[in-house]
Amino acid sequence: MGGVPTMAEYTHEELMAKVLEVLATKDKMKNKEIATILDVKKKEVDLAVNDLAKEGKVEFLYLGTSYVTLPKA
Protein backbone atom coordinates (compact mmCIF):
# COMPACT_ATOMS: atom_id res chain seq x y z
CA MET A 1 0.00 0.00 0.00
CA GLY A 2 2.97 2.36 -0.01
CA GLY A 3 2.45 5.57 1.87
CA VAL A 4 4.40 7.10 4.66
CA PRO A 5 5.50 4.71 7.41
CA THR A 6 3.89 5.60 10.72
CA MET A 7 5.38 5.34 14.16
CA ALA A 8 4.04 2.78 16.59
CA GLU A 9 1.28 4.06 18.82
CA TYR A 10 0.91 2.91 22.41
CA THR A 11 -1.10 4.18 25.34
CA HIS A 12 1.11 5.64 28.07
CA GLU A 13 0.64 2.49 30.16
CA GLU A 14 1.50 0.22 27.21
CA LEU A 15 4.60 2.28 26.49
CA MET A 16 5.72 2.04 30.11
CA ALA A 17 5.39 -1.76 29.92
CA LYS A 18 7.29 -1.86 26.61
CA VAL A 19 10.11 0.26 28.09
CA LEU A 20 10.48 -2.27 30.92
CA GLU A 21 10.56 -5.14 28.40
CA VAL A 22 13.31 -3.45 26.39
CA LEU A 23 15.34 -2.59 29.50
CA ALA A 24 15.21 -6.24 30.58
CA THR A 25 17.33 -7.09 27.53
CA LYS A 26 20.29 -4.84 28.40
CA ASP A 27 22.20 -3.51 31.39
CA LYS A 28 21.60 0.13 30.57
CA MET A 29 20.16 2.14 27.71
CA LYS A 30 19.66 5.70 26.64
CA ASN A 31 16.09 6.92 26.12
CA LYS A 32 16.87 7.55 22.46
CA GLU A 33 17.87 3.89 21.98
CA ILE A 34 14.61 2.75 23.57
CA ALA A 35 12.63 5.12 21.34
CA THR A 36 14.37 3.76 18.24
CA ILE A 37 13.70 0.13 19.21
CA LEU A 38 10.03 0.84 19.96
CA ASP A 39 9.63 3.18 16.97
CA VAL A 40 8.21 6.02 19.05
CA LYS A 41 9.23 9.61 19.72
CA LYS A 42 11.95 10.11 22.31
CA LYS A 43 9.71 12.64 24.07
CA GLU A 44 7.16 9.86 24.71
CA VAL A 45 9.88 7.58 26.10
CA ASP A 46 11.13 10.44 28.32
CA LEU A 47 7.66 10.78 29.87
CA ALA A 48 7.27 7.02 30.36
CA VAL A 49 10.75 6.68 31.90
CA ASN A 50 10.14 9.60 34.26
CA ASP A 51 6.90 8.01 35.47
CA LEU A 52 8.61 4.62 35.86
CA ALA A 53 11.37 6.30 37.88
CA LYS A 54 8.77 7.92 40.17
CA GLU A 55 7.32 4.45 40.75
CA GLY A 56 10.80 3.04 41.48
CA LYS A 57 10.67 0.67 38.50
CA VAL A 58 13.71 2.18 36.74
CA GLU A 59 16.73 4.15 37.87
CA PHE A 60 18.86 6.78 36.22
CA LEU A 61 22.55 6.02 35.87
CA TYR A 62 25.03 8.83 35.23
CA LEU A 63 28.31 7.87 33.57
CA GLY A 64 29.32 11.14 31.92
CA THR A 65 25.92 10.95 30.24
CA SER A 66 22.62 9.64 31.54
CA TYR A 67 21.29 6.13 31.06
CA VAL A 68 18.25 4.35 32.42
CA THR A 69 18.44 0.92 34.01
CA LEU A 70 16.31 -1.50 35.98
CA PRO A 71 16.92 -1.30 39.74
CA LYS A 72 19.37 -3.86 41.10
CA ALA A 73 17.65 -6.44 43.29
C-alpha positions as CSV (number, residue, x, y, z in Angstrom):
1,M,0.0,0.0,0.0
2,G,3.0,2.4,0.0
3,G,2.4,5.6,1.9
4,V,4.4,7.1,4.7
5,P,5.5,4.7,7.4
6,T,3.9,5.6,10.7
7,M,5.4,5.3,14.2
8,A,4.0,2.8,16.6
9,E,1.3,4.1,18.8
10,Y,0.9,2.9,22.4
11,T,-1.1,4.2,25.3
12,H,1.1,5.6,28.1
13,E,0.6,2.5,30.2
14,E,1.5,0.2,27.2
15,L,4.6,2.3,26.5
16,M,5.7,2.0,30.1
17,A,5.4,-1.8,29.9
18,K,7.3,-1.9,26.6
19,V,10.1,0.3,28.1
20,L,10.5,-2.3,30.9
21,E,10.6,-5.1,28.4
22,V,13.3,-3.5,26.4
23,L,15.3,-2.6,29.5
24,A,15.2,-6.2,30.6
25,T,17.3,-7.1,27.5
26,K,20.3,-4.8,28.4
27,D,22.2,-3.5,31.4
28,K,21.6,0.1,30.6
29,M,20.2,2.1,27.7
30,K,19.7,5.7,26.6
31,N,16.1,6.9,26.1
32,K,16.9,7.6,22.5
33,E,17.9,3.9,22.0
34,I,14.6,2.8,23.6
35,A,12.6,5.1,21.3
36,T,14.4,3.8,18.2
37,I,13.7,0.1,19.2
38,L,10.0,0.8,20.0
39,D,9.6,3.2,17.0
40,V,8.2,6.0,19.1
41,K,9.2,9.6,19.7
42,K,12.0,10.1,22.3
43,K,9.7,12.6,24.1
44,E,7.2,9.9,24.7
45,V,9.9,7.6,26.1
46,D,11.1,10.4,28.3
47,L,7.7,10.8,29.9
48,A,7.3,7.0,30.4
49,V,10.8,6.7,31.9
50,N,10.1,9.6,34.3
51,D,6.9,8.0,35.5
52,L,8.6,4.6,35.9
53,A,11.4,6.3,37.9
54,K,8.8,7.9,40.2
55,E,7.3,4.4,40.7
56,G,10.8,3.0,41.5
57,K,10.7,0.7,38.5
58,V,13.7,2.2,36.7
59,E,16.7,4.2,37.9
60,F,18.9,6.8,36.2
61,L,22.6,6.0,35.9
62,Y,25.0,8.8,35.2
63,L,28.3,7.9,33.6
64,G,29.3,11.1,31.9
65,T,25.9,10.9,30.2
66,S,22.6,9.6,31.5
67,Y,21.3,6.1,31.1
68,V,18.2,4.4,32.4
69,T,18.4,0.9,34.0
70,L,16.3,-1.5,36.0
71,P,16.9,-1.3,39.7
72,K,19.4,-3.9,41.1
73,A,17.6,-6.4,43.3
